[in-house]
Structure formats: C-alpha cells, structure tokens
C-alpha cells in the first residue's frame, strides 16, 4: 500500500470540506490568515485578500483556496492540514482521507476518561480510602483532649494496623509512638 501525498488527500477531502456547514467563515478566515502570516510564500497578501473577500460565497472562496493549494504543491497542502488541525480539530479528525485505526477489533472510541479515572482500582476503592482517611481525621482531631478518652483512642489506633495494609500501619505506629513519648 503506497502512502498518500497531501495533495492526493486534499483532492479526496475537497468535497467533504466544501460541503455546507462543515467549516465556518471564521475558521476559513483563521486558516487563510495562518497560511498568510506564518507562510507568506504559500499565500501572499494579495491571494489572502482574494480568499477572504466577504462578497464571494464561502463555498466558492474555499474551493478557490483548495484549488490554489493543490496547484502549489505538497508543502502547501501539508501546511493547510496543519492549519486545519489547529483551527478545526474535530473536523480534521473526521476527514475521509484520515487513515483508519490499525486495530480493527477495537469496538469503542476513546472517550477521554483516562484523565478522569481516580486509580486503576476503581471508584469504590477510592471511596473506601477516602472514608478511612476521613474517619481517622475525625478520630484524631475531634477527640477531646481528656486524658481518660485518649488512651481509648490509642487502643483503637493500635489495633487498626492489623486490619489495614502494611504501608498504612507504619504511619499509624509512628503516630502512636510520637504520641506516647509526649507526657
């Protein structure tokens, strides 16, 4: 399978891009301005004014721009795709010339939930840990400083490392050791 050039891709994507409602006037203007400002060799000021003419219909201006880019060469088409990606990223992802995903057994799209997942163990594990932390905080901070009550709290904390995992028990035992040293 041969790799598609950007000019071939642009030729394939032109009907999709010029379809009504795909690109807004602002998006087309931003793309033209980027090609003009960052790459004046692609679009000169005169050409940019022609493609941004508000008297002409958006579809006509876009067809003229895409035809100009196809005649200009591979580098110009590549820069158009970069500008399209920057200013119309959702549309860029739906282009007909985009390669299909390599894994055909993938049944669902990426929903972007990786950034929102709390841990690899799931939300119930997180809620359990949060409950333990809140309980310990309430026990330590809300406990009255009465010396008769504090030994009871020490006993509860003393037995909690047996129930909890090893890495938590080290911190609880260190807390108890520091607490017992202070008269």
FIKE-573053 format. One record per atom (N, C-alpha, C): residue in three letters; x, y, z. Coordinates in steps of 0.02 Angstrom, whole numbers, plus 50000, padded with zeros to 5 digits. Each point is the difference from the previous one (the first is absolute). Example, Ala and Ser with C-alpha at 12.3 -4.5 7.8 and 13.67 -1.06 7.14 Angstrom:
BEGIN
ALA506604971650390ALA499555005950000ALA500455006050000SER499825005349964SER500425005950003SER499615005550037
This chain:
BEGIN
UNK500424994150000UNK499585005950000UNK500445006250000UNK499905004549952UNK500415006049996UNK499715005550043UNK500455004250025UNK499795005550042UNK499695005549957UNK499465002950026UNK499665005349965UNK500375006650011UNK500075003949947UNK500315006650008UNK499465004850026UNK500235005750025UNK499535004950026UNK499575002949944UNK500275000549941UNK499605002449943UNK499454995149983UNK500164993550002UNK499494994949988UNK499465000150054UNK500225000950061UNK499525000450056UNK499555006149992UNK500295005649980UNK499605006149992UNK499504999149943UNK500194996749947UNK499554998649945UNK499424995650024UNK500164995150041UNK499494995550027UNK499555003650051UNK500285004650039UNK499625003350053UNK499625006249977UNK500135002549940UNK499695006149976UNK499234999750002UNK499684994849975UNK499264999950004UNK499755000150073UNK500354996650043UNK499814999950071UNK500075006950031UNK500575003449986UNK500135006550030UNK499545005549973UNK499824999549936UNK499575005249970UNK499264998750011UNK499844994550032UNK499304998650015UNK499725005450046UNK499375001549991UNK499685005350039UNK500014998650075UNK500245004850038UNK500004999550073UNK500614996650030UNK500484997949960UNK500594996650028UNK500475005050033UNK500195005249962UNK500455005150026UNK499635006750005UNK500085003450056UNK499695006550007UNK500445005349966UNK499715005949991UNK500385005449969UNK500605002050043UNK499924999850066UNK500555001850045UNK500574994949995UNK499834993649996UNK500524994949994UNK500385000749935UNK499655001349945UNK500335000949936UNK500455006250002UNK499765005450030UNK500415006050006UNK500624998750042UNK499944996450054UNK500584998450042UNK500514995849962UNK499764995249962UNK500454995749961UNK500375004349948UNK499635004349966UNK500315004349949UNK500515004650033UNK499825003050057UNK500475004450034UNK500624996450023UNK499924993950024UNK500594996250022UNK500464998549940UNK499704998049945UNK500414998549941UNK500335006449974UNK499675005750008UNK500295006349977UNK500535002750047UNK499874999750064UNK500475003050048UNK500614995750012UNK499904993550012UNK500564995750017UNK500364997349938UNK499654999849945UNK500294997449938UNK499815004649942UNK500295006149998UNK499815004649947UNK500194997649930UNK500444995149996UNK500174997249935UNK499444995549975UNK499564997750044UNK499434995949979UNK499435004549977UNK499815004850042UNK499485004749982UNK500285007150008UNK500045003549946UNK500225007050003UNK499435004250028UNK500145006250015UNK499495004450026UNK499435000849950UNK500185000549938UNK499505001049947UNK499544993849994UNK500314994050002UNK499604993949996UNK499564999250062UNK500275001850059UNK499614999450061UNK499395004749998UNK500095006049974UNK499435004749993UNK499484997149953UNK500234996849946UNK499534997149952UNK499594994450033UNK500334995850040UNK499654994450031UNK499585002150061UNK500135006050026UNK499615002550057UNK499475005049979UNK499885000849936UNK499525004849974UNK499304998450026UNK499705004450040UNK499334998450028UNK499445000449948UNK500125003049941UNK499475000349949UNK499904993249966UNK500524995850000UNK499954993449969UNK499724995050051UNK499654995049974UNK499724994950044UNK500574995950032UNK499884997750060UNK500514996250037UNK500224993749962UNK499524996649971UNK500164993849963UNK500445001449940UNK499875005549966UNK500405001949941UNK500715001750021UNK500055004050054UNK500675001950024UNK500404993950023UNK499654995450034UNK500344993950024UNK500224995649941UNK499584999349949UNK500194996149941UNK500605003149965UNK499995006749995UNK500575003449969UNK500644999050040UNK499955000550066UNK500584999050043UNK500284992949993UNK499564995150002UNK500234993049996UNK500314998649931UNK499715002849947UNK500294999249933UNK500685003349996UNK500065005950029UNK500655003550000UNK500534995950036UNK499814997150057UNK500484996050039UNK500204993749963UNK499534996849966UNK500164993949962UNK500495001649943UNK499915005749969UNK500465001949946UNK500685002150027UNK500025002450062UNK500625002650029UNK500494994550018UNK499764994350023UNK500464994550015UNK499884996750067UNK500424995150012UNK499934995750059UNK500095003950066UNK500505004250004UNK500145003750062UNK499415004550019UNK499715003349950UNK499435004450013UNK499394996250025UNK499894994249971UNK499444995850023UNK500124997650072UNK500624998250015UNK500164997850068UNK499885005650050UNK500195006149983UNK499895005750045UNK499265001550008UNK499604998749947UNK499285000950007UNK499724995050051UNK500244993849998UNK499764995150048UNK500205001850071UNK500595002950008UNK500205002250067UNK499545005650024UNK499855004849957UNK499555005550018UNK499304997350015UNK499784995249960UNK499344997050012UNK499984996550067UNK500544996650017UNK500034996650065UNK499965005050057UNK500355005649994UNK500015005050053UNK499335003550009UNK499665001449946UNK499405004250003UNK499344996249994UNK500034993749980UNK499394996049994UNK500164992750016UNK500254998950059UNK500244993350019UNK499464994649996UNK499375001250023UNK499504994749993UNK499874998149927UNK499995004949956UNK499904998649929UNK500604996349971UNK500595001950021UNK500614996749975UNK499994992550017UNK499734998250058UNK499974993050019UNK499514995949960UNK499525003449966UNK499484996449962UNK500135000049925UNK500585002449978UNK500145000349928UNK499994993149969UNK499734999549939UNK499984993449967UNK500694997149985UNK500505004249993UNK500664997549983UNK500404997750061UNK499735001150059UNK500364997950060UNK500054992450001UNK500584997450018UNK500084992750002UNK499574997050055UNK499734994149985UNK499594996550049UNK500454997350055UNK499734999050060UNK500414997250055UNK500264993149981UNK500614998750022UNK500324993649983UNK499674994150033UNK499745000950061UNK499674994650036UNK499274999749979UNK499824995149961UNK499314999549978UNK499564996850054UNK500304996950051UNK499604996950053UNK499795005050053UNK500205006249994UNK499805005250047UNK499285001949986UNK499564999150048UNK499295001049989UNK499755006750023UNK500365003550043UNK499765006450023UNK500545005349992UNK499775006149994UNK500475005549991UNK500275002250067UNK500575003349999UNK500305002750060UNK499565005550026UNK499764999450061UNK499555005050028UNK500365005250041UNK500654999450007UNK500385004950038UNK499934999250075UNK499834994150024UNK499884999050072UNK500634998450038UNK500574999049965UNK500604998250037UNK500215005550048UNK499905006249980UNK500205005550043UNK499555000850060UNK499394997349997UNK499525000850054UNK499984994050047UNK500344994649983UNK499994994150042UNK500435001350062UNK499734998150058UNK500335001550063UNK500584995450013UNK499924993749987UNK500554995250007UNK499844994049956UNK500464995549996UNK499894994149960UNK499534995050034UNK499855001250063UNK499584995350037UNK499265001849999UNK499835005949977UNK499305001849992UNK499765004950053UNK499395002349990UNK499735005250044UNK499834997450071UNK499814993850007UNK499844997450066UNK500614999750045UNK500574998349971UNK500624999950038UNK500165007150024UNK499915004849956UNK500135006950019UNK499545002250056UNK499364998449994UNK499525002050053UNK500164996650066UNK500224993849998UNK500204996550061UNK500605003350033UNK500505001749961UNK500595003450027UNK499825006850028UNK499565003549964UNK499785006650024UNK499624999350065UNK499594994950007UNK499644998850063UNK500464998550058UNK500514995949988UNK500484998450052UNK500385006350021UNK500215004049951UNK500375006150016UNK499565004950038UNK499375000749980UNK499555004650035UNK499854997550070UNK499924993550008UNK499894997250067UNK500595001150046UNK500604998749975UNK500595001250041UNK500085007350017UNK499855004449953UNK500055007250013UNK499505002150054UNK499404997449996UNK499505001650051UNK500214997350068UNK500264994050001UNK500214996950062UNK500575004050032UNK500485002249961UNK500585003550027UNK499835007250019UNK499665003549956UNK499905007250011UNK499395001750042UNK499504995849999UNK499395001550038UNK499994996850069UNK500504996250014UNK500044996750065UNK500165005250054UNK499615000450053UNK500165004950052UNK500674998550033UNK500345005250023UNK500664998950030UNK499974997150070UNK499454997050018UNK499944996950066UNK500474993950003UNK500434999750051UNK500494994450003UNK499674993250008UNK499384999850027UNK499674993550007UNK499754997449933UNK499845004549953UNK499734997949935UNK500564998349952UNK500565003550004UNK500564999149954UNK500284992850001UNK500084996750057UNK500234993049997UNK499534995449962UNK499355001450004UNK499524996049961UNK500125000949925UNK500145006149981UNK500135001449930UNK500664996649979UNK500484999950046UNK500644996749984UNK499894992549990UNK499564997150038UNK499874992949991UNK499704998549932UNK499525004349980UNK499704999149934UNK500525000749945UNK500425005250007UNK500525001049950UNK500524994550004UNK500114997350059UNK500494994650008UNK499784993649965UNK499354998749998UNK499764993949967UNK499865001149925UNK499965006149979UNK499845001249929UNK500544997649952UNK500655000050017UNK500484997449952UNK499904992649985UNK499694996450044UNK499874992949987UNK499514999449942UNK499515004549999UNK499484999849949UNK500255003049934UNK500385005350005UNK500215003649940UNK500634996949970UNK500185002549942UNK500584997249965UNK500645002350034UNK500564996849981UNK500655001250030UNK500245007249994UNK499935003149941UNK500275006649991UNK499635005350041UNK499374998750017UNK499625004650042UNK500194999050073UNK500134993950019UNK500144998550071UNK500645003450023UNK500485000949957UNK500625003450019UNK499865007150024UNK499575003549965UNK499845006950019UNK499605000350065UNK499544995350009UNK499615000050061UNK500444998450061UNK500444995249992UNK500454998350056UNK500485005750015UNK500235003549950UNK500435005850012UNK499625005450037UNK499365000949982UNK499585005050034UNK499914998050073UNK499874993850013UNK499914997750069UNK500645000750040UNK500574998349971UNK500635000550035UNK500155007250018UNK499875004749954UNK500115007150015UNK499515002450054UNK499394997449998UNK499495002250048UNK500154997450070UNK500304994150005UNK500144997150066UNK500615003350034UNK500455002649959UNK500595003350028UNK499835006650035UNK499505003449976UNK499825006450028UNK499594998950064UNK500265002450058UNK499634998850062UNK499425004750008
